[in-house]
Amino acid sequence: MTARLRRRQEPEPDPFDTLRLQTRLGHLSTKIRRVESTPHVYARAHRLMALEAAYDDLLDEACRLAGCPCESEQQRSEEKRWQEEQELAARGWSW
């Protein structure tokens, strides 16, 4: 009977999944900075949009993994990206 009354605990995220996600975020942020700082890149705007979309998707995934109160329905924007980065940093994430 007491087993039914206990709340189901969600399993802790795998630390290796967290590490892989942080590594991918770091890799993408490096690519974004490289494209932003190089003035003569072929299809620069297209590459930047694609990289930022991938980065935003990874941030959403990281927020779910870290248990951040994110609003995934919110439209992508610099403000949303900044908020998610701050939430993750407050939980000890770095990339």
NUDODREN-570167 format. One line per field, with one value per residue (C-alpha): x, y, z; residue in one letter; residue number from 0. Coordinates in steps of 0.25 Angstrom, whole numbers, plus 2048, in hexadecimal, padded with zeros to 3 digits. Layout:
NUDODREN-570167
x <- c(X,...) .
y <- c(Y,...) .
z <- c(Z,...) .
rest <- c(A,...) .
nr <- c(NUM,...) .
END
This chain:
NUDODREN-570167
x <- c(800,80B,812,806,806,814,817,81E,82C,831,83F,84B,850,85C,869,86F,862,864,873,870,865,86F,87A,870,86C,87A,87D,871,874,882,87D,873,87E,887,87D,879,888,88B,886,887,881,879,86A,86D,85F,85A,865,862,853,856,860,857,84B,853,859,84B,846,852,84E,840,845,84F,844,83B,846,84A,83B,83B,82D,82F,824,826,81A,820,826,835,83B,848,840,83C,84A,850,845,848,857,855,84C,857,862,85B,85A,869,869,875,879) .
y <- c(800,80A,807,80C,819,81C,826,820,825,828,822,82B,82F,827,830,82B,830,83D,83E,83A,845,84F,84B,84D,85B,85F,85A,862,86E,86E,86C,878,881,87D,880,88D,892,88E,899,891,884,87D,87D,884,887,879,873,87C,879,86A,86A,873,86A,85D,865,869,85A,855,860,85B,84D,851,859,84C,844,84E,850,85F,865,869,86D,864,86A,878,87D,87C,889,88F,891,883,87E,887,882,874,876,87D,872,867,86F,871,862,860,85E,863,862) .
z <- c(800,803,7F6,7EF,7F7,7F4,7E8,7DD,7DC,7CE,7CC,7CD,7BF,7BA,7BD,7AF,7A8,7AF,7AB,79D,79C,7A2,798,78D,792,793,785,77F,786,781,773,775,77A,76E,764,76A,76B,75C,753,746,748,73D,740,74E,751,74E,756,762,762,761,76C,775,773,777,783,787,786,78E,799,799,79B,7A6,7AD,7AD,7B2,7BD,7C1,7BE,7BD,7AF,7A5,799,792,793,785,783,787,78C,79A,79B,797,7A2,7AC,7AA,7AA,7B8,7BD,7B9,7BF,7CC,7CD,7CB,7BC,7B4,7A5) .
rest <- c(M,T,A,R,L,R,R,R,Q,E,P,E,P,D,P,F,D,T,L,R,L,Q,T,R,L,G,H,L,S,T,K,I,R,R,V,E,S,T,P,H,V,Y,A,R,A,H,R,L,M,A,L,E,A,A,Y,D,D,L,L,D,E,A,C,R,L,A,G,C,P,C,E,S,E,Q,Q,R,S,E,E,K,R,W,Q,E,E,Q,E,L,A,A,R,G,W,S,W) .
nr <- c(0,1,2,3,4,5,6,7,8,9,10,11,12,13,14,15,16,17,18,19,20,21,22,23,24,25,26,27,28,29,30,31,32,33,34,35,36,37,38,39,40,41,42,43,44,45,46,47,48,49,50,51,52,53,54,55,56,57,58,59,60,61,62,63,64,65,66,67,68,69,70,71,72,73,74,75,76,77,78,79,80,81,82,83,84,85,86,87,88,89,90,91,92,93,94) .
END
